[in-house]
Amino acid sequence: MVIGAGQAGLAASFHLRRRGIDHVVLDADDAPGGAWQHRWDSLSMHDVHGVADLPDSTAPTTDDPHARANVVVPAYFADYERRHDLPVVRPVRVDRVEPDPEPGSDLLVVHAGDRTWRTRTLVNATGTWTRPFVPHYPGQESFAGRQLHTVDFPGPEHFTGQRVLVVGGGASAVQFLGELAPVTDTLWVTRRPPVWRTGDFDPGAGLAAVTLVEERVRAGLPPASVVSVTGLMLRPQEQRAAELGAYERHPMFERIEPHGVRWADGHFEPVDVILWATGFRPAVTHLAPLDLTSEHGGIQLLPVRGNVQGATTAARDRRVQLVGYGPSASTIGASRAGRQAALAVQRCLDSTPAERP
Ligand code: FAD
């Protein structure tokens, strides 16, 4: 069984099928496309530097700088599912996965509403989109204006005439400011000074980030983001916002008040809207009954025995693989992890519980 039909789940399904492993892919969305179908309209293929190829296919390229990622990528995934006849069932949102309570059973039970599946192994590929992260600041509940997260960004025209505080130091925050500053008053706060990049993305930095996150998950620590290390760049369409001073970053405030935010030195800025571009956490709460979390707060992952690359196997339950998680939470990582996971599933099916790799 695979849960999730984004890049990671489709790659896993492809490799399971190639190995002749009978499986089903349960996906919560109404349509193909994983999280890409939900991303905001102004996110272009140019912004995301394209997506990695799914196995045995070539991802679409486009010269159109405005080609919408939330259209192009879902169309690619839909075509891929069809061409490879992948066994995706949707919409099915898995609520929880637990060990089969039947005495002597070595199966996992997957619950989705009133439907139930029993499976020998599980590849979890549920991404992060459904778990937006908003940090907590004192006074947050008292804020009289509107608070929203990246997942809710409706487009800049909804904020005309309002003062918008954008929180977060990633590419999403930079893009939101670029769109908002020409139509409304903005203010930008980040925890750390932003890291600007002037040239091309440095693949060495990307590899270093993946290695670091791989080390974290092998140690059972909560994963960090591998896609946040690309460095920030201003695109031509953000020059106007730059001229307006939108990228003059301020440090984090100390508290939120009904009509604005206040810093530790007493300085106050009135705002109408707080836009939290503060990232995501892995969407794995449905796995809680399996008790996979280590004492270090993350799900510890191990590589397949005899295979040093790419850890996907949950140390606490080797029937479970996680793809698109931690070091593989990028389009390229997700595609690769699908192959590792299928290998691990094969090894698990070929072994008894006592010999499990
Ligand atoms: P998703 O695409 O999120 O797919 C998960 C699937 O699981 C969805 O279809 C969902 O319906 C399903 N699902 C979730 N929960 C359940 C459940 N309980 N039951 C059943 N189904 C469920 N990566 C890059 O390489 N380059 C980029 O430029 C880039 N930009 C990004 C920008 C943003 C804003 C974000 C959030 C991520 C970005 N990433 C980028 C990361 C990248 O998109 C993903 O890591 C990659 O696409 C792998 O996705 P996935 O398959 O793990 O998850």
Boltz pocket constraint, residues with backbone or C-beta under 6 A from the ligand:
constraints:
  - pocket:
      binder: B
      contacts: [[A, 3], [A, 4], [A, 5], [A, 6], [A, 7], [A, 8], [A, 9], [A, 26], [A, 27], [A, 28], [A, 29], [A, 31], [A, 33], [A, 34], [A, 35], [A, 36], [A, 47], [A, 48], [A, 49], [A, 50], [A, 92], [A, 93], [A, 94], [A, 95], [A, 125], [A, 126], [A, 127], [A, 128], [A, 129], [A, 130], [A, 172], [A, 227], [A, 280], [A, 283], [A, 286], [A, 323], [A, 324], [A, 325], [A, 328], [A, 329], [A, 330], [A, 331], [A, 332], [A, 334]]
      max_distance: 6.0
